[in-house]
Amino acid sequence: MFTGSYVALVTPMFDNGDIDYQSLEKLVQFHIEQGTHGIVSVGTTGESATLPFDEHVKVVKETVAMASGAIPIIAGSGANSTAEAIFLTEQIGRLGVDGFLSVVPYYNKPQQKGMIAHFNAVADASDLPVILYNVPGRTVADMLPETVAELANHKSIVGLKDATGDIGRLKATQPLVPSDFVILSGDDESSSEFLCEGGHGVISVTANIVPNAIAKMCEASLAGDFAQCRAINDTIKKLHSTLFIEPNPVMPKWALYKMAKMESAAMRLPMVLPELTSQKEIEELLQEYALISG
């Protein structure tokens, strides 16, 4: 369950901030055609923090309809308020999604016991599987391996997206959780090593741009071909770093816009378009990868 390459899908928008559903459908079909193993809809890369509840739910609903069962859909349902996360989980759970991705509450800086209470309450709100998401670089709070192990006792909590970028964290978590507990990389730069050390897949930002390469990298790792996994990663590793020279999702949105996958690179304030130097850097790299013409 939930192994392989899952894309942390951006949410396309027009310059006035409205959701661009036509471009969203184009992206969904792009991932189906390119072999992506699953989509995360309205996760943090999908700008969940700035989509109101009704819009958040509608984007997930439309993504499920667009995929039409061809590819699993995991929905972001996290919030820094437990009541809000429960509400989103309940609403989205009726839409035909395959599971949820729930981020550590941001800004509040909850204690480990608070995280346990929060995620257990969220998981109780639906019978669908929940993947925990630890990204201390964005949330400030860091969910420790022992906390993950405690939460893995809940019947609906089936996995973890680890975006610490620390392979040592993976090794510390593995012996504490059941063998069928899925551990996914949420850090593209360290993802190939994460896979080779026993990770089960990725939830990737880079997969927005080169979905087939990320899918093949995961497939190689899951087949035990770690040399091939690393070789594929070597061909795209420049993207991993360049896509994060400005805060996510600024750069992937600009790249997809230049690749003609979206009508606009617009995003919700307080996020704005990349600096001209950043635009030039990613465009030169896209040309190098033959993803856009010169």
N, C-alpha and C positions, 0 to 999 in steps of 0.2 A: 504493500500500500504506500502510495506517495513516494516512490523511488524515482530516480532519474532527474531530468531537467524540467523544472517549473520556472516559468518566466514571471518575474515581478513586473506585471504589465503596467505601463503608463496609462493614464486616462487622457485621451485626446480632447482638446478644447479649442474653441474659436477664440479670436482676439478679444471678444466681449466677455469671455469667461464661460459661455455656455458649453455643454458637453457636445462633442462632435461624434455622434453615433455612427455616421457613415465611415469615418476613419477608424472608429473602434471595430467595426465589422471587418474592415480591411486588415487590421492587425490580428484579429482572431483567426481569420482565414490564412494569413501569412504563417502563423504559428502551427496551424494544423498541417499546412503544406510542407513546412520545414522540419517536421518531426519532433517538435516540442512535446514533452510528455504530459504537461499540464500547465494551467494558467492560474496565477494568483490575481484575482480581481479586486481592485480597490484596497490593496495593501498600502503600506506607507509610501512606496514608489508611485502608487496610483493616487496620491494626494488625499488620502483618507482624512487627514487632519483638517482639511479645508472644504470638504464636501459635507453639506448638511445631511441629516439622516435620510430624508426622502430621496435626495439625489444619489446618495451612496447606495441605497437599496435598488434604485432604478438601474444604475450602471451594472450592478451585479446581475439583476434580472435580465437585462438585455444581453449581457455577455453569455449567460447560460443559454438563452434562446439562440444566439448567433452560433455558438459551438454545437448545438443540437446533438449533444451526446458524443461528438467525435473526439472530445478531449476533456479530461477531468477539470473541474473548476473549483478552486479553493477560494473562499471569500475572506477578505480582511474583515474582522469584526472587533478589533481592539479599540480601546479608549482608555483615557486616564481616569475615568469614572467607572466604577464597577457597574453601577446601575445602567449607564449608557452602553457599556459593552454587552450586558445581558440583553438590553432592548434590541440592539443590532443583531445579536445572535438569534434571538427569537424571530425577528422579522425576516432575516435572510435565510433562516433555516427552512422556510416554506417555499423557497424559490427553485429547488432542485440542485443546489450545490452539493459537492461531494465532501466538503469539510470546511473548517475555519482555520485561519491564521490569526493568532491573538498576541499582540505585542505587550511587553512589559509596560505598565502604566508610566507615562512620561511626566516629567516635572515633579510629580508628587514625591518621588524618591521613596517608595514603600520599602519597609523592612522585608526580610525573607519570609517571615510569617504572614505579612500582609500580601505578598505575592501568592503564597499558597492559598490563602482565603479567597483572593480575587479570582485566580484561575479555576479553582474548584467551583466557585459560584457560576462562572461563565460556562464551564463544561456541564454543569447541572441544567443549564437552560436549553439544551438540545441533546438529542441522541446521536447527532452526527459527530465524527471525529474532530478533535482540536489539535492543532500544532502550536506549540508555544513558540514565541519569538523573542530572543534575547539580543538586543542591539544597544549595549550601554553607551556607545559613542553618540547615540541620538537621544536616548531616554535618561541617561545619567545613572539610573539604577541598574545593577548587574545581578542577574539571576544565577546563583551558584549551582554547581553540579548536584549538591546534596538537596537543593530545593527542587531541581528537575526530577531527581529520583523520587522524592516524596510525591510530586504531582503525577508521576508515571503510574502511581497506584490507582488513579481514577480511571474507570473503564473507558472514558471517552477521550482521554488525553493520550495521543498515540505517537507524538513526535516533537522534535525541537528544531527550529531554525536558529543556528548559532552564527551570529554575525560578529563575534569577538575578533575574528582573524587569528585566533590563538589555537594552534594545533594541540597544544598541551591541554586546553580546555576540553577538546574532543576526547583525548585519551583519559582524562579524569572522569568524564561522564559515562563513557562506554561500559565500564564494569559495574556501574551503579544502577543501570536501567535494564529492563527485560530485553531479550535478544530480538524481539519483534518491534521494539521501540525505534522509530525512524529518526535518524539524526542527519539534518541537511545543512549544507554550508550556505550562509547568507553573506559571505565575503568573497567576492569574485577573485581578488588577487591571490588568495590562499586556497581557492576551491579545488584545484587539481591535487594538491598535496592532501587536503582534507579527504578527498575521495580515495586516494591511495592509502590512507591510514584507516580506512574502514567506514567513512561516511557513505550514506546511502543515496545521496543526490545533492541537488542545489536548488535554491530559490534565487534566481540570478537576475541582476540588472543587465549585465552584458548580453544575456539571451534576447533582450529586446532588439539587439542590432545584428547578432550572428547566431540565430537560434539553432541552426543545424549543427554548427561547430560545438556548441555547448551540449546539445543532445548526444552527439557522437562521443564527446569526451566522457559523459556519464555512462554511456553504453559500454565503452571500452573498460572503464573502471569496474563496472558491475560484472563484466565478463572476466575480470582478473587480469586484463591486459594493461597494466599500469604504465608500461613504456609508451603505449599508444595514447593513453590518457594525457601523459605529460607532453608528448609530442604535439598533440592537438592544441593543448594549452599554450605551448611555445609560439604557435602561429598567431594567436590572438591576444597575447598578454599585454600588448601595448594598449589595447582597448580597455582592459581592466582599470588601468591607472588613469587614462585620459577621461574616461566617463565620470571620474570623481574629482576632477580638478575644480569643479564647482559643486555645491551641494546637490545631491540627488533629489529630484529627477531633472535638473536643469539640462545636463549634457545629453542624456539619452533622448530627451524630447527634441533637442536641437538636431541631433543626428537623424532621428526618424523623419523629421521635417525635411532635412536636406536629401534624404533617401526617397522622398515623395511617398512616404507611408502615411503621412498626416498632412492636413491642410495648413496647419499652424503649429508652432512650437510653444504656444501660449500656455501659461499655467496660472494658478490662483495666487494672488498676493497673500503673504509677503514675498513669495518667490518671483523672480523676474528673469528675463532672458540673459543668456551668458554674455560676458564681456567680449568685445571684438577679438581680443587676443585668444580667448578660449574658443570662439567660433572658428577662427582660422586653424587652431591646432587640431580640433576634431575633424574639420573638413579635409585637411591635408591627410589625416590618417584614414579617413573614409576613402579618399582617392587611392591611397596606397593599397588598401584592401579591395579596390575595384568595386566599392559599394556605391560610389557616385562617380560621375565623369569629371574630368578636370576643367 
